[in-house]
């Protein structure tokens, strides 16, 4: 008889064994991530501000509830609710605008200054080996929230990618969002 579950005594992670399923064992363990259904089945924002737009809603909340790291006059920095890596930040204008070229000069200047400050804060908070910076403009370019401009700041470390995101479409994150947020806020540059 095959044990249906194994636990990793070091981390107490419950992993279902492939042999516990009907049919032939496929050699894969299973890591269930039902919390991702909120993202998969969630309402998508419209082009209108406030209609399900998480980047319009976030600044109306407390910093902790809205995952806000820093508030500027024209833009703000927020933790990504569905991060690629721990500390994944988003720089967003307060104004509901979809395209980078539609930012005012003041918004553009602050947008870039906050991007630089976010990189500095992440360097101080977690010493990543590099960063991915960028924005996806439009649905076809991969923007998850195409209606509200946002720039990603993704900290990277050697070996931070493995088979899980590619084969399992699952990302293991060792740090809670609020713990990351507090660490970044504590390291936000004052300049």
C-alpha positions as CSV (number, residue, x, y, z in Angstrom):
1,X,0.0,0.0,0.0
2,X,1.3,3.5,-0.9
3,X,1.3,6.2,1.6
4,X,-1.0,8.9,0.3
5,X,1.0,11.8,1.8
6,X,4.5,12.4,2.7
7,X,5.6,15.3,4.9
8,X,9.0,17.0,4.7
9,X,9.9,17.0,8.4
10,X,12.2,20.0,7.9
11,X,9.4,22.3,6.6
12,X,6.3,20.3,7.5
13,X,5.0,20.6,3.9
14,X,2.4,18.2,2.9
15,X,3.0,16.7,-0.6
16,X,0.5,14.3,-2.2
17,X,2.2,11.3,-3.8
18,X,1.4,10.6,-7.4
19,X,0.7,6.9,-6.6
20,X,-2.3,8.0,-4.5
21,X,-4.2,9.0,-7.7
22,X,-6.0,6.7,-10.1
23,X,-4.1,5.6,-13.1
24,X,-0.4,5.4,-13.7
25,X,2.0,7.4,-11.5
26,X,3.4,10.3,-13.4
27,X,6.4,11.0,-11.1
28,X,5.1,14.5,-10.1
29,X,4.4,15.7,-6.6
30,X,1.5,18.1,-6.2
31,X,1.6,21.6,-4.6
32,X,-1.9,22.9,-4.4
33,X,-2.4,26.7,-4.6
34,X,-6.1,27.3,-4.3
35,X,-5.4,30.9,-3.2
36,X,-4.6,31.6,-6.9
37,X,-8.2,31.2,-7.8
38,X,-9.0,34.7,-6.6
39,X,-6.7,36.0,-9.3
40,X,-7.8,33.5,-12.0
41,X,-11.6,34.0,-11.5
42,X,-11.4,37.6,-10.3
43,X,-13.2,40.4,-12.1
44,X,-11.0,42.2,-14.6
45,X,-10.9,46.0,-14.5
46,X,-12.6,48.0,-17.2
47,X,-11.1,51.0,-18.9
48,X,-13.0,53.3,-16.5
49,X,-11.4,54.3,-13.3
50,X,-12.7,52.7,-10.1
51,X,-14.5,49.8,-11.9
52,X,-12.6,46.9,-10.4
53,X,-9.2,48.6,-10.9
54,X,-6.9,47.5,-8.1
55,X,-4.6,50.4,-8.7
56,X,-7.4,52.9,-8.2
57,X,-8.6,51.1,-5.1
58,X,-5.3,50.6,-3.4
59,X,-4.5,54.3,-2.5
60,X,-7.9,54.6,-0.9
61,X,-6.9,52.0,1.7
62,X,-4.5,52.2,4.6
63,X,-0.9,51.5,3.5
64,X,-1.0,47.9,5.0
65,X,-4.4,47.1,3.5
66,X,-3.5,48.6,0.1
67,X,0.0,47.1,0.2
68,X,1.3,50.6,-0.3
69,X,5.1,51.1,0.1
70,X,5.3,54.8,-0.8
71,X,2.9,57.6,-1.8
72,X,4.0,60.4,-4.0
73,X,2.2,63.4,-5.3
74,X,1.5,61.9,-8.8
75,X,2.4,58.2,-8.4
76,X,2.6,55.5,-5.7
77,X,4.5,52.3,-5.2
78,X,2.6,49.1,-4.2
79,X,3.5,45.5,-3.6
80,X,2.4,43.1,-6.3
81,X,-0.4,40.9,-4.8
82,X,0.7,38.1,-7.1
83,X,4.5,38.5,-7.1
84,X,7.0,36.8,-9.4
85,X,9.6,37.1,-6.6
86,X,9.6,38.4,-3.0
87,X,9.6,42.2,-2.9
88,X,8.0,42.5,-6.4
89,X,6.9,46.2,-6.6
90,X,4.7,48.1,-9.0
91,X,5.0,51.8,-9.7
92,X,1.6,53.4,-10.6
93,X,0.3,56.8,-11.4
94,X,-2.6,58.0,-9.2
95,X,-4.5,58.9,-12.3
96,X,-6.2,56.1,-14.2
97,X,-4.3,56.1,-17.4
98,X,-3.4,53.1,-19.6
99,X,-0.4,54.3,-21.7
100,X,3.0,55.6,-20.7
101,X,2.8,58.3,-23.4
102,X,-0.4,59.6,-21.8
103,X,1.5,60.6,-18.6
104,X,2.0,64.3,-17.9
105,X,5.6,65.4,-17.7
106,X,5.3,65.7,-13.9
107,X,3.8,62.2,-13.7
108,X,6.6,60.8,-15.9
109,X,9.3,62.4,-13.7
110,X,7.9,61.0,-10.5
111,X,7.2,57.6,-12.1
112,X,10.9,57.3,-12.9
113,X,12.1,58.7,-9.6
114,X,9.9,56.2,-7.7
115,X,11.3,53.4,-9.9
116,X,14.8,54.4,-8.9
117,X,13.8,54.7,-5.3
118,X,12.2,51.2,-5.4
119,X,15.4,49.7,-6.8
120,X,17.4,51.4,-4.0
121,X,15.0,50.2,-1.3
122,X,15.0,46.6,-2.5
123,X,18.8,46.6,-2.7
124,X,19.0,47.8,0.9
125,X,16.2,45.5,2.1
126,X,17.1,42.2,0.4
127,X,20.4,42.6,-1.6
128,X,19.2,41.0,-4.9
129,X,21.7,40.2,-7.6
130,X,19.7,42.1,-10.3
131,X,16.3,43.4,-11.4
132,X,13.8,43.1,-14.1
133,X,12.2,46.5,-14.8
134,X,9.4,46.9,-17.3
135,X,5.8,47.5,-18.2
136,X,3.4,45.7,-20.5
137,X,1.3,48.0,-22.5
138,X,-2.0,46.4,-23.6
139,X,-3.6,43.0,-23.2
140,X,-1.7,41.5,-26.2
141,X,1.6,42.6,-24.6
142,X,0.7,40.7,-21.4
143,X,-0.6,43.4,-19.2
144,X,-2.7,41.8,-16.4
145,X,-4.3,45.2,-15.7
146,X,-4.1,46.9,-19.1
147,X,-6.4,49.8,-18.1
148,X,-4.0,51.3,-15.5
149,X,-0.4,51.8,-16.2
150,X,2.1,50.1,-13.9
151,X,5.8,49.4,-14.0
152,X,7.2,46.2,-12.5
153,X,10.3,46.2,-10.3
154,X,11.2,42.5,-9.9
155,X,14.2,41.7,-7.7
156,X,16.2,38.7,-8.9
157,X,18.7,36.3,-7.3
158,X,20.9,33.6,-8.8
159,X,18.9,30.4,-8.8
160,X,15.6,32.1,-8.0
161,X,14.0,30.3,-11.0
162,X,13.5,26.5,-11.2
163,X,11.1,24.1,-12.7
164,X,8.1,25.2,-10.6
165,X,7.0,28.3,-12.6
166,X,7.7,26.7,-16.0
167,X,6.2,23.2,-15.5
168,X,4.0,23.6,-12.4
169,X,2.9,27.2,-13.1
170,X,3.5,27.7,-9.4
171,X,5.9,30.1,-7.7
172,X,7.1,29.4,-4.2
173,X,7.5,32.6,-2.2
174,X,9.3,32.3,1.1
175,X,8.3,35.7,2.5
176,X,4.8,37.1,3.3
177,X,3.7,40.2,1.4
178,X,3.3,42.3,4.6
179,X,6.8,41.2,5.8
180,X,8.3,42.3,2.5
181,X,6.3,45.5,2.5
182,X,7.5,46.5,6.0
183,X,11.1,45.7,5.1
184,X,11.0,47.8,1.9
185,X,9.3,50.7,3.7
186,X,12.0,50.7,6.4
187,X,14.6,50.9,3.7
188,X,12.9,53.5,1.4
189,X,15.4,56.2,0.5
190,X,14.7,59.7,1.9
191,X,16.0,61.6,-1.1
